[in-house]
């Protein structure tokens, strides 16, 4: 029997290497090496073709017919008919529903609820379409036990396939022809002709490419589960995210019951959309009003609390920020932000000390968002600044006041996008006042709008009882400059 030889070939320049390396030394391209298994003697036994070689051999011989370039109006229109997944939050993240023939990659930490979400989705989809669930990491009995725990009615249209061999999975997909198939997970699937272990770079790429070709040819929608690394990125080569149409991350804190499904790539909809679920005894439940989840106890307001409106994609979410400023017992004061980027928090503290005169260089400063939601956009700057100043003065901000705006290094308050969408959400939840950046006249939606141009003006409007002290500190700060 002829011996096989493993080699890696660059897809860009066709250079060959005896082992996999991240960067091709000939052309300098990253993650372009593909594993191939060749026989030592082609005359004796030929070569063991990989998936790419099989695809090339399947092409008809003869000169290829050149395609003529088309202008944009000449391209035929094709409506993408979506169908619902059974969960409105998942449909929102996908851009309005599931697109037939699309590939959706879902990543998340172990135990966060990826398999639970996809099993619940498969049960919903199986009521009106044929669905295949490939459980590569569990047995069929384990999946059935989880389905019984979720108390979902069984369906004859939901098929389970406990298989890790890629060729067997592709054969079952071609025979069953489901409308939706779920691969849980891609790191456990392997192609037998490759000698590398399942979950390696070459295995993940080859398996995903083969599944993608079949899904596009047969119009099958694929949901692929991907593991994440310690840094929080999906394990495997970065090209895995380029092969799929949509990349979703399932996030959450193990000490919290809510989970966030966040879109970071979507060829059929807006990115950075989020869907919010709550983990319960019967699985994941949709959160219909997420703003109430991230609001604290507004009946008993406390000092150092301010409310902002963040936008995740096209969804406005009202979030409460709590700040605590206290004397430090260390030579270097502590800065501990939760829910906001650390560098952003340090910048806000520097502006408060330089432009307003609050001596924060000798004080510990903490800030946290209610519910643990991470707000990365600058619209939360003004709310965080007012919360820190209110904690320093031990004052209470009116719980019916909303704060929206970006804080500049010069102490100015800048406008942010989607302002009217934020104001509409605040008015719907019963807020009465809104401190916003000065600019074009906006629709108030029944709110009393207070336009400000500097952080000092916002502090005076939000902390009327401490206006004299704030002005005195600001005057002293200006004299010392």
Rosetta blueprint (number, residue, H / E / L):
1 X L
2 X L
3 X L
4 X E
5 X E
6 X E
7 X E
8 X E
9 X E
10 X E
11 X L
12 X L
13 X L
14 X L
15 X L
16 X E
17 X E
18 X L
19 X L
20 X L
21 X L
22 X L
23 X E
24 X L
25 X L
26 X L
27 X L
28 X L
29 X L
30 X E
31 X L
32 X L
33 X E
34 X E
35 X E
36 X E
37 X E
38 X E
39 X E
40 X L
41 X L
42 X H
43 X H
44 X H
45 X H
46 X L
47 X L
48 X E
49 X L
50 X L
51 X H
52 X H
53 X H
54 X H
55 X H
56 X H
57 X H
58 X H
59 X L
60 X L
61 X L
62 X L
63 X L
64 X L
65 X L
66 X L
67 X L
68 X L
69 X L
70 X L
71 X L
72 X H
73 X H
74 X H
75 X L
76 X L
77 X L
78 X L
79 X L
80 X L
81 X L
82 X E
83 X E
84 X L
85 X L
86 X L
87 X L
88 X H
89 X H
90 X H
91 X H
92 X H
93 X H
94 X H
95 X L
96 X L
97 X L
98 X E
99 X E
100 X L
101 X L
102 X L
103 X E
104 X E
105 X E
106 X E
107 X E
108 X E
109 X L
110 X L
111 X L
112 X L
113 X L
114 X H
115 X H
116 X H
117 X H
118 X H
119 X H
120 X H
121 X H
122 X H
123 X H
124 X H
125 X H
126 X L
127 X L
128 X L
129 X L
130 X L
131 X E
132 X E
133 X E
134 X E
135 X E
136 X L
137 X L
138 X L
139 X L
140 X H
141 X H
142 X H
143 X H
144 X H
145 X H
146 X H
147 X H
148 X H
149 X H
150 X L
151 X L
152 X L
153 X L
154 X L
155 X L
156 X L
157 X L
158 X E
159 X E
160 X E
161 X E
162 X L
163 X L
164 X L
165 X E
166 X H
167 X H
168 X H
169 X H
170 X H
171 X H
172 X H
173 X H
174 X H
175 X H
176 X H
177 X L
178 X L
179 X L
180 X E
181 X E
182 X E
183 X E
184 X E
185 X L
186 X H
187 X H
188 X H
189 X L
190 X E
191 X L
192 X L
193 X L
194 X L
195 X L
196 X L
197 X L
198 X L
199 X L
200 X L
201 X H
202 X H
203 X H
204 X H
205 X H
206 X H
207 X H
208 X H
209 X H
210 X H
211 X H
212 X H
213 X H
214 X H
215 X H
216 X H
217 X H
218 X H
219 X L
220 X L
221 X E
222 X E
223 X E
224 X E
225 X E
226 X E
227 X L
228 X E
229 X L
230 X L
231 X L
232 X L
233 X L
234 X E
235 X L
236 X L
237 X L
238 X L
239 X H
240 X H
241 X H
242 X H
243 X H
244 X L
245 X L
246 X E
247 X E
248 X E
249 X E
250 X E
251 X E
252 X E
253 X L
254 X L
255 X L
256 X L
257 X L
258 X E
259 X E
260 X E
261 X E
262 X E
263 X E
264 X E
265 X E
266 X E
267 X L
268 X L
269 X L
270 X L
271 X L
272 X L
273 X L
274 X E
275 X E
276 X E
277 X E
278 X E
279 X E
280 X E
281 X L
282 X L
283 X E
284 X E
285 X E
286 X E
287 X L
288 X L
289 X L
290 X H
291 X H
292 X H
293 X H
294 X L
295 X L
296 X L
297 X L
298 X L
299 X L
300 X L
301 X L
302 X L
303 X L
304 X L
305 X E
306 X E
307 X E
308 X E
309 X E
310 X E
311 X E
312 X E
313 X L
314 X L
315 X E
316 X E
317 X E
318 X E
319 X E
320 X E
321 X E
322 X E
323 X E
324 X E
325 X E
326 X E
327 X E
328 X L
329 X L
330 X L
331 X L
332 X L
333 X L
334 X L
335 X E
336 X E
337 X E
338 X E
339 X L
340 X L
341 X L
342 X H
343 X H
344 X H
345 X H
346 X H
347 X H
348 X H
349 X H
350 X H
351 X H
352 X H
353 X H
354 X H
355 X H
356 X H
357 X L
358 X L
359 X L
360 X H
361 X H
362 X H
363 X E
364 X E
365 X E
366 X E
367 X E
368 X E
369 X E
370 X H
371 X H
372 X H
373 X L
374 X L
375 X L
376 X L
377 X L
378 X H
379 X H
380 X H
381 X H
382 X H
383 X H
384 X H
385 X H
386 X H
387 X H
388 X H
389 X H
390 X H
391 X H
392 X H
393 X H
394 X L
395 X L
396 X L
397 X L
398 X L
399 X L
400 X L
401 X E
402 X E
403 X E
404 X L
405 X L
406 X E
407 X E
408 X L
409 X L
410 X L
411 X L
412 X E
413 X E
414 X E
415 X L
416 X L
417 X L
418 X L
419 X H
420 X H
421 X H
422 X H
423 X H
424 X H
425 X H
426 X H
427 X H
428 X H
429 X L
430 X L
431 X L
432 X L
433 X E
434 X E
435 X E
436 X E
437 X E
438 X L
439 X L
440 X L
441 X L
442 X L
443 X L
444 X L
445 X L
446 X L
447 X L
448 X E
449 X E
450 X E
451 X E
452 X E
453 X L
454 X E
455 X H
456 X H
457 X H
458 X H
459 X H
460 X H
461 X H
462 X H
463 X L
464 X H
465 X H
466 X H
467 X H
468 X H
469 X H
470 X H
471 X H
472 X H
473 X H
474 X H
475 X H
476 X H
477 X H
478 X H
479 X H
480 X H
481 X L
